[in-house]
Amino acid sequence: MRREILVSAMPRESWVVLLEDEKLVEVMLERPDQDRIIGDIFLGRVEAVLPGIQAAFVNIGTEKAGFLHASDLIYDEDSQEENEKGGRRGRPRARKYPPIQDHIRKGQSLLVQVTKEPIGSKGPRVTAQVSLPGRFLVYMPYSENVGVSRRIEDRVQRAKLRQIAKKILPRDSGGIIIRTVSEEVTEKKLEKEFKRLRQRWTKVLASSESQSAPAAVHREAQLISGVIRDLFSDKFEAVRIDSKAIYNEVLEYVKSVDPELRDRVHLHEGQEPLFDKYGVGEEIQRAFERKVHLKSGGHIVIEPTEALVSIDVNTGRFTGKGKKKDPEKTILLTNLDAAREIAK
């Protein structure tokens, strides 16, 4: 499978498109006026603690207070052992968290990270379990876990990476998760990135100690930087960028973290727009429409709400193939067609 990343950067918006065998599979958009905060870390102030729903509202300086559930607090690893032990006949029980009111109080300052953007009348979702993502690993300063991405399936390689992770991680310094792109990475590279993330965490703590809540203490990477950091690997044939400035930034970053990939970073030049050249302009417009027509003749209707995104699948004028039309086959074919379109 041939995979490519297309990046179109303009002053008022940035677009990132993922292609598989020249077909559009994902679109990402970012505008400066959207004030994207997912991944950002704030020094917040607890406005209310609600034992009834085991949650709290934390003022982080946004229009609506952040929602913090009991499951997103930091607990001592030993404090939950009894709750996680097996129940009758050794069956594992559902995890039960200590009462939230025993751990935080109104007016308390708390370091939190945004995990979900605000939508409608709801504020952002936040967690106290802060993590700092790098290219090769994710650093979790409040955890003691050492993990390896599930996408790395080889057992021998997983065991090897886990041993390296434990080796580079000083005692009582947090936890880390080895990311998928680290499958063939050396111990030296992992250690270098860990030290860089640890240093970043030190700066976050220093910033939080010098400010009063609510205040932003760390901003997550913007869309393009995040995509290159998180997705770009040897599994992609190329990254094509239509902005000289962004191209130079990406190239310098790739040279510093994964120099063998630098020849896959390309600057798009010429009069024809990047998305038009690769035939994805019209597909992008279709992806943002409320009603999307399917190749089979059916259609889907997408309705975003505060609680969920509703997708209605309709067979439309598609009634099946051949003289003997089977309703079950018609529904199955329409649903398969819809599933491919919804995944975009």
C-alpha positions, 0 to 999 in steps of 0.5 A: 500500500502506498501512503502519502501525507499532503500538507497545505499551509496558508495564513488563515488555515492549515490542511493535512490529508492522508492518502492510501493508494492515491485515495483520500482516507483522512482530512485534518483542518486547523485554523488560528481562530479555532483556539485548539487546546487539546493536549495543552496543560493548564494550572486550573482552579477547582470550582466545584466538587460533585460527589453525586457524579464523582466529578469536579469542574476546573476553571482553566481560563476557557469560557466553560470550566473543564470537566474532571472525572474521578477516573482522571485523578492521580492516585497512589498505585497501591491505593487501588489494589483492593478495588482491582483484585478479583471478586467471587471465584477470582473474577476481576472487578470493575475498577472502583476509584476512591471518592473524589471529595477525599482527594480534591477540594473547592479552590484548590489549584490543580495541574490538568491537561485537556483531552477533549475540546469543548463542544456546544454548551459543554466545556473541555474534558480534562485529566490530572494524569498528564502526559508529554508525547514525543516522536518515539515515546510518551512520558507520563510523569505521574505514572509508574507504568512502562508500556509498548505500543500494541501495534508492535506485535512481535513479542521478542521486539516488545520484550526488547523495547520494554527492557530498554525503556526500564533501563533508560528510566531512572527510579521514581521518575515517572512512566513511559510508553514506547510508540510504534515508530520506535520499533527499530530505534536505538537505545541512544535515541530513546534515551535522548528523547526521554531526557528532552521530555523530562526537561520539558516537564521540569519547565512545565512545573516551573511555569506552574509554580510561577503563575496563579490559576487559571493559567496555561503552562504548556501548549501542545504542538500545532496540527502540522507539527503533531502529524509529522511527529506522530504519524510520519514514518517509513510506512509513508512514501512521502510528505508533500508540502506547498509552503516553503517555510513549513517545508523547511521546518519539517525538513529540519525536524526530520533531519534531527529525529529521523534523518533517513526519512529526509528524502521523503519530504518534498516541496510542492511547486508550480501553478497547480494547487497541491490538492488539485494535482492529487485529485482530492479537492472535491473529495475534501468538500464532500467530506464536510457535507451533511449528506454524503452520497454513496457509490451504491446509490444510497446515502448517509446523513451526519449530524454532530451533537454535544453528546455524539455524532449521529450517522443515519444510513439510507439505501435511497434509490438502491434496491439491489442488483439483478431480478431477484432482489434480496433486501438483506443483501441490499442492506449489507451492501449499503452498510459496507459502502457506508462504513468505507465512507464514514471511516474518512 
